[in-house]
């Protein structure tokens, strides 16, 4: 499906994705749903690789999510298998059999325990995964793995995405430079709350699983959990980080600590970069929207207000129509269920305050706001006027293109 969609006008180019020591990867066409394109990705990690993960909070998760949650307990990983086109969700025992067969097949090729194999699937919900096609393609795929196939992998995991998503950063641990690189896919059913949203990151750093998990969990809350395309939390949301331990840097304590300060900075940048690329590829999106909320009672309150604005169909359609309708923003603030006072509220768009303290700004000139609304990137500012809490959220507009894509998703 992805190849039939025009590239999002908000797209960004895939960066140069350098090899990461301890990772070999590749893609293949298994014919799981799509014909004539790669739909199966395999990554193999060096012995000793640690792993951290964050998953969907949707209470109807896919079989691969259940598998990964159980596998994560060991903190060790040797392989990752990802298929596109079939989510393996709501598939009962056949779904569980599919993940077991997939893990067994990959483990035999890599030479590890099945529970050291991580799995992710993305695509249509409720259809049995034809895992025989997947396992049949794995041996040939394993035989052609290389260190340089990150760009191919970024494309291989796409479904309704219109452009591949990748991000790379450097960091230092002690005096040693390490690399962090990752890919992601997502376009619709995106409100991660940890869309089929998948994200896979690798680093050559040697980091204990517990320390890696703490950094990842905090970073996801400030990135993927501040984004939304359509308010729908996928059954498959998965973010995994693999640390291969190939870099020669000072030992990192089990609890992490100050030695990982720069690493955490770089990982957070990769997470946010990938999360925002997913929003830029929102199904049918024409405009990228940043929402800054200040003056809330707490940071948590500010986040919930920002997400209420970001998820509002009325706000998103107004922006799609380039209508500077600040009343819809006020509505979204009021429905968030957080402390707010109409007579203290201020709303701005494009750097222009439209309303302050419960009313329109005297001599308000709508012309610069109208001009801003015609652009591709929209900035909304809201000050609640009650405290020092602040938060940022990111979303996209809601256009008829979203209906067109999702109305024909299974056809």
C-alpha positions as CSV (number, residue, x, y, z in Angstrom):
1,X,0.0,0.0,0.0
2,X,2.8,2.5,0.9
3,X,4.1,2.6,-2.6
4,X,0.8,3.8,-3.9
5,X,0.5,6.9,-1.6
6,X,2.1,10.2,-2.5
7,X,5.0,11.2,-0.2
8,X,3.9,13.5,2.6
9,X,4.6,17.2,2.0
10,X,5.9,17.2,5.6
11,X,8.5,14.5,4.9
12,X,12.2,14.7,5.8
13,X,15.0,12.9,4.0
14,X,16.4,9.7,5.5
15,X,19.8,10.5,7.0
16,X,23.0,8.6,6.2
17,X,22.6,5.6,8.4
18,X,26.1,4.3,9.4
19,X,26.9,0.8,10.5
20,X,26.7,0.1,14.2
21,X,29.2,-2.4,15.5
22,X,27.5,-5.6,16.6
23,X,24.5,-5.3,14.3
24,X,23.9,-7.1,11.0
25,X,20.6,-6.6,9.3
26,X,18.7,-7.2,6.0
27,X,15.3,-7.3,4.3
28,X,13.5,-9.8,2.1
29,X,10.2,-10.1,0.3
30,X,8.2,-12.9,2.1
31,X,4.9,-12.1,0.4
32,X,3.1,-12.0,3.7
33,X,0.6,-9.4,2.4
34,X,2.4,-7.2,-0.1
35,X,3.6,-8.3,-3.5
36,X,6.8,-7.0,-5.1
37,X,8.2,-5.3,-2.1
38,X,10.3,-6.2,1.0
39,X,8.2,-7.0,4.0
40,X,10.5,-8.9,6.3
41,X,13.4,-7.5,8.3
42,X,15.9,-9.4,10.4
43,X,18.5,-7.9,12.7
44,X,21.2,-10.1,14.4
45,X,23.1,-8.7,17.4
46,X,26.4,-9.7,18.9
47,X,26.5,-12.0,21.9
48,X,26.1,-10.0,25.1
49,X,23.7,-7.5,23.6
50,X,21.3,-6.0,26.2
51,X,17.8,-4.7,25.4
52,X,15.2,-2.4,26.8
53,X,11.6,-1.9,25.6
54,X,8.4,0.0,26.0
55,X,5.1,-1.2,24.7
56,X,1.6,-0.2,24.0
57,X,-0.9,0.3,26.9
58,X,-3.7,-0.9,24.7
59,X,-5.4,-3.8,26.6
60,X,-5.8,-5.8,23.3
61,X,-2.1,-6.2,22.4
62,X,-0.8,-8.3,19.6
63,X,0.9,-11.7,20.1
64,X,4.4,-10.2,19.3
65,X,3.9,-7.6,22.1
66,X,3.1,-10.4,24.6
67,X,6.2,-12.3,23.4
68,X,8.5,-9.3,23.7
69,X,7.3,-8.4,27.2
70,X,8.1,-11.9,28.4
71,X,11.5,-12.0,26.6
72,X,12.5,-8.6,28.0
73,X,12.7,-10.0,31.5
74,X,16.1,-11.5,30.7
75,X,17.5,-8.2,29.4
76,X,19.4,-10.1,26.6
77,X,18.8,-10.1,22.8
78,X,20.4,-11.8,19.8
79,X,17.9,-11.1,17.1
80,X,14.9,-9.1,16.0
81,X,12.3,-10.2,13.4
82,X,9.8,-7.7,12.0
83,X,7.1,-8.3,9.4
84,X,4.9,-5.7,7.6
85,X,1.4,-6.2,6.3
86,X,0.0,-8.3,9.1
87,X,-0.2,-7.2,12.7
88,X,-0.8,-10.7,14.2
89,X,-3.3,-9.1,16.6
90,X,-6.6,-10.7,17.7
91,X,-5.5,-14.0,16.3
92,X,-5.7,-16.3,19.3
93,X,-3.8,-19.5,19.4
94,X,-2.7,-19.3,15.8
95,X,-1.1,-15.9,16.6
96,X,0.8,-17.4,19.6
97,X,1.9,-20.3,17.4
98,X,3.1,-17.9,14.8
99,X,5.4,-16.0,17.2
100,X,6.7,-19.3,18.7
101,X,7.5,-20.6,15.2
102,X,9.1,-17.3,14.1
103,X,11.3,-17.1,17.2
104,X,12.3,-20.8,16.9
105,X,13.3,-20.4,13.3
106,X,15.3,-17.2,13.9
107,X,17.0,-18.7,17.1
108,X,18.1,-21.7,15.1
109,X,19.8,-19.5,12.5
110,X,21.5,-17.2,15.0
111,X,22.4,-19.8,17.5
112,X,20.5,-18.6,20.6
113,X,17.5,-19.3,22.8
114,X,14.1,-18.4,21.3
115,X,13.5,-16.0,24.2
116,X,16.5,-14.0,22.9
117,X,14.6,-13.3,19.7
118,X,12.4,-10.2,19.7
119,X,9.4,-10.0,17.3
120,X,7.3,-7.2,15.9
121,X,4.4,-7.2,13.4
122,X,2.6,-4.3,11.8
123,X,-0.4,-4.2,9.4
124,X,-4.0,-5.5,9.3
125,X,-5.6,-6.7,12.6
126,X,-7.5,-9.9,12.9
127,X,-5.9,-11.9,10.1
128,X,-3.8,-15.0,10.9
129,X,-0.2,-14.4,10.2
130,X,1.0,-16.9,7.5
131,X,4.2,-17.6,9.4
132,X,5.2,-20.4,7.1
133,X,6.1,-17.7,4.5
134,X,8.0,-15.8,7.1
135,X,10.1,-18.8,8.3
136,X,10.7,-20.0,4.8
137,X,12.2,-16.6,3.9
138,X,14.4,-16.4,7.0
139,X,17.3,-18.7,6.0
140,X,18.0,-16.8,2.7
141,X,17.7,-13.5,4.5
142,X,20.1,-14.5,7.3
143,X,22.6,-15.5,4.7
144,X,22.7,-12.0,3.2
145,X,22.8,-9.9,6.4
146,X,25.2,-6.9,6.4
147,X,26.1,-4.0,8.6
148,X,25.0,-1.4,6.0
149,X,21.3,-2.2,5.4
150,X,19.7,0.3,7.7
151,X,18.0,2.3,4.9
152,X,16.5,-0.9,3.4
153,X,15.2,-1.9,6.8
154,X,13.6,1.5,7.3
155,X,11.7,0.9,4.1
156,X,11.0,-2.7,4.8
157,X,8.9,-2.0,8.0
158,X,6.6,0.5,6.3
159,X,2.9,0.0,5.8
160,X,0.9,3.2,5.1
161,X,4.1,5.3,5.7
162,X,5.0,7.5,2.7
163,X,8.7,7.9,3.6
164,X,11.3,5.9,5.6
165,X,12.2,7.3,9.0
166,X,15.7,7.2,10.6
167,X,17.8,9.1,13.0
168,X,21.5,9.0,14.2
169,X,23.3,10.7,17.0
170,X,26.8,10.4,18.6
171,X,27.5,10.5,22.3
172,X,30.4,10.1,24.6
173,X,30.8,7.6,27.5
174,X,33.9,8.7,29.4
175,X,36.2,9.8,26.5
176,X,34.8,7.2,24.1
177,X,32.4,8.1,21.2
178,X,29.5,5.8,20.7
179,X,26.8,5.7,18.0
180,X,23.0,5.5,18.4
181,X,21.0,4.9,15.3
182,X,17.3,3.9,14.8
183,X,14.4,3.5,12.5
184,X,10.7,3.8,13.0
185,X,7.4,3.3,11.2
186,X,4.0,4.8,11.8
187,X,1.4,6.9,10.0
188,X,-2.0,6.1,11.4
189,X,-3.4,4.6,14.5
190,X,-0.9,6.7,16.4
191,X,-1.3,7.9,19.9
192,X,1.4,5.8,21.4
193,X,0.7,6.1,25.2
194,X,3.4,3.8,26.4
195,X,0.3,2.5,15.5
196,X,0.9,0.6,14.5
197,X,4.0,2.4,15.6
198,X,7.3,0.6,15.8
199,X,10.7,1.9,16.6
200,X,14.0,0.0,16.7
201,X,17.2,1.6,17.9
202,X,20.7,0.2,18.3
203,X,23.9,1.4,19.9
204,X,27.5,0.0,20.2
205,X,27.6,1.1,23.8
206,X,27.8,-1.5,26.6
207,X,25.0,-0.6,29.0
208,X,23.3,-2.9,31.6
209,X,19.7,-3.6,30.7
210,X,18.3,-2.0,33.8
211,X,20.1,1.3,33.2
212,X,19.1,1.2,29.5
213,X,15.4,0.6,30.5
214,X,15.3,3.6,32.9
215,X,16.7,5.9,30.2
216,X,14.3,4.6,27.5
217,X,11.2,4.8,29.7
218,X,11.9,8.4,30.6
219,X,12.8,9.3,27.0
220,X,9.6,7.8,25.5
221,X,7.4,9.8,27.9
222,X,9.0,13.0,26.5
223,X,8.8,12.0,22.9
224,X,6.4,9.3,21.6
225,X,4.0,9.9,24.4
226,X,3.7,13.5,23.4
227,X,2.6,12.8,19.9
228,X,-0.6,11.9,18.2
229,X,-2.0,11.5,14.7
230,X,-5.5,10.3,15.4
231,X,-5.8,9.6,19.1
232,X,-5.9,5.8,18.5
233,X,-3.4,3.8,20.5
234,X,-2.3,0.8,18.4
235,X,-2.3,-2.8,19.6
236,X,1.3,-3.1,18.4
237,X,3.2,-0.1,19.6
238,X,6.8,-1.2,20.4
239,X,10.0,0.7,21.0
240,X,13.1,-1.5,21.5
241,X,16.7,-0.4,22.1
242,X,19.6,-2.8,21.7
243,X,23.1,-2.1,23.2
244,X,25.7,-4.4,21.5
245,X,28.6,-3.6,23.9
246,X,31.2,-3.3,21.1
247,X,32.5,0.1,22.1
248,X,35.5,0.3,24.4
249,X,34.4,2.7,27.0
250,X,34.6,2.8,30.9
251,X,32.4,0.4,32.7
252,X,28.8,1.5,33.2
253,X,27.4,0.7,36.7
254,X,24.2,-1.4,36.9
255,X,22.3,1.6,37.9
256,X,23.7,3.8,35.2
257,X,24.3,7.3,36.7
258,X,26.2,10.4,35.6
259,X,28.4,8.5,33.2
260,X,25.3,8.1,30.9
261,X,24.3,11.7,30.9
262,X,25.5,12.4,27.3
263,X,24.2,9.0,26.1
264,X,20.8,9.8,27.5
265,X,20.8,13.2,25.8
266,X,21.6,11.6,22.5
267,X,19.1,8.7,22.9
268,X,16.4,11.3,23.8
269,X,17.2,13.2,20.6
270,X,16.8,10.1,18.5
271,X,13.5,9.2,20.1
272,X,12.1,12.7,19.6
273,X,13.4,12.9,16.0
274,X,11.7,9.6,15.1
275,X,8.5,10.4,17.0
276,X,8.1,13.7,15.1
277,X,8.8,12.0,11.8
278,X,5.9,9.7,12.5
279,X,3.7,12.7,13.0
280,X,4.9,14.3,9.8
281,X,3.8,11.2,8.0
282,X,0.3,11.2,9.6
283,X,-2.2,9.7,7.1
284,X,-3.4,12.5,4.9
285,X,-1.5,15.2,6.8
286,X,-0.7,18.5,5.2
287,X,0.3,20.5,8.3
288,X,2.6,19.7,11.3
289,X,1.4,21.2,14.6
290,X,3.3,22.0,17.8
291,X,1.3,22.8,20.9
292,X,3.0,24.5,23.9
293,X,1.0,24.8,27.1
294,X,2.3,26.9,30.0
295,X,0.9,28.2,33.3
296,X,-0.8,24.9,34.2
297,X,-1.1,23.6,37.8
298,X,1.5,20.9,37.1
299,X,3.6,19.5,34.2
300,X,1.3,16.5,34.1
301,X,-1.8,18.7,33.9
302,X,-0.1,20.7,31.1
303,X,0.6,17.5,29.2
304,X,-3.0,16.3,29.4
305,X,-4.2,19.7,28.2
306,X,-1.8,19.7,25.3
307,X,-2.8,16.2,24.3
308,X,-6.5,17.2,24.5
309,X,-5.9,20.0,22.0
310,X,-3.7,17.7,19.8
311,X,-6.4,15.0,19.7
312,X,-9.4,17.3,19.0
313,X,-10.9,16.6,15.6
314,X,-12.4,20.2,15.6
315,X,-9.0,21.8,16.2
316,X,-7.3,19.5,13.6
317,X,-9.9,20.1,11.0
318,X,-9.9,23.9,11.6
319,X,-6.2,23.8,10.9
320,X,-6.7,21.7,7.8
321,X,-9.1,24.4,6.6
322,X,-6.6,27.1,7.6
323,X,-9.3,28.6,9.9
324,X,-7.8,30.6,12.8
325,X,-10.7,29.5,15.1
326,X,-9.2,29.9,18.6
327,X,-12.6,29.0,20.1
328,X,-11.9,25.4,19.3
329,X,-8.7,25.5,21.2
330,X,-10.5,27.0,24.2
331,X,-13.0,24.1,23.9
332,X,-10.3,21.5,24.0
333,X,-8.7,23.1,27.1
334,X,-12.0,23.0,28.9
335,X,-12.7,19.3,28.0
336,X,-9.3,18.1,29.2
337,X,-10.6,17.6,32.8
338,X,-7.7,19.6,34.2
339,X,-7.8,22.8,36.3
340,X,-8.5,25.8,34.1
341,X,-10.1,29.2,34.5
342,X,-11.8,30.7,31.5
343,X,-11.0,34.2,32.7
344,X,-7.3,33.6,33.0
345,X,-6.8,31.7,29.8
346,X,-4.6,33.0,26.9
347,X,-4.4,31.6,23.4
348,X,-1.9,32.3,20.6
349,X,-1.2,31.0,17.1
350,X,2.0,31.7,15.1
351,X,3.5,33.8,17.8
352,X,0.5,36.2,18.0
353,X,-1.7,36.3,21.1
354,X,-5.3,36.2,20.0
355,X,-7.0,36.0,23.4
356,X,-5.9,36.9,26.9
357,X,-7.6,36.6,30.2
358,X,-10.8,35.2,28.8
359,X,-11.3,37.6,25.9
360,X,-10.1,38.7,22.5
361,X,-6.9,40.9,22.7
362,X,-7.8,44.6,22.0
363,X,-7.1,45.6,18.5
364,X,-6.3,42.0,17.6
365,X,-5.2,41.7,13.9
366,X,-6.0,38.3,12.4
367,X,-4.0,38.9,9.2
368,X,-0.6,37.5,10.5
369,X,-2.4,34.5,12.0
370,X,-4.2,33.8,8.8
371,X,-0.9,34.0,6.9
372,X,0.6,31.5,9.5
373,X,-2.2,29.1,9.0
374,X,-1.5,28.8,5.3
375,X,2.0,27.4,6.1
376,X,3.0,23.8,6.6
377,X,4.1,24.2,10.3
378,X,1.6,25.5,12.8
379,X,2.5,26.8,16.3
380,X,-0.2,26.9,19.0
381,X,0.5,28.5,22.5
382,X,-1.8,28.3,25.5
383,X,-1.2,29.8,28.9
384,X,-3.5,28.5,31.6
385,X,-2.6,31.2,34.1
386,X,-2.7,29.0,37.2
387,X,0.8,27.8,37.9
388,X,4.2,26.9,36.4
389,X,3.4,23.6,34.7
390,X,4.4,23.3,31.1
391,X,4.4,20.7,28.3
392,X,4.7,20.3,24.6
393,X,2.7,18.0,22.2
394,X,2.9,17.5,18.5
395,X,0.2,16.4,16.0
396,X,-0.9,17.0,12.5
397,X,-4.1,18.2,10.8
398,X,-7.0,16.0,9.9
399,X,-7.9,15.9,6.2
400,X,-10.1,14.0,3.9
401,X,-7.0,12.0,3.0
402,X,-7.2,10.3,6.3
403,X,-10.6,9.0,5.4
404,X,-9.5,7.9,2.0
405,X,-6.6,5.9,3.3
406,X,-8.4,4.2,6.2
407,X,-11.6,3.6,4.2
408,X,-9.7,1.4,1.8
409,X,-7.1,0.0,4.2
410,X,-8.0,-3.7,3.8
411,X,-8.7,-3.5,0.0
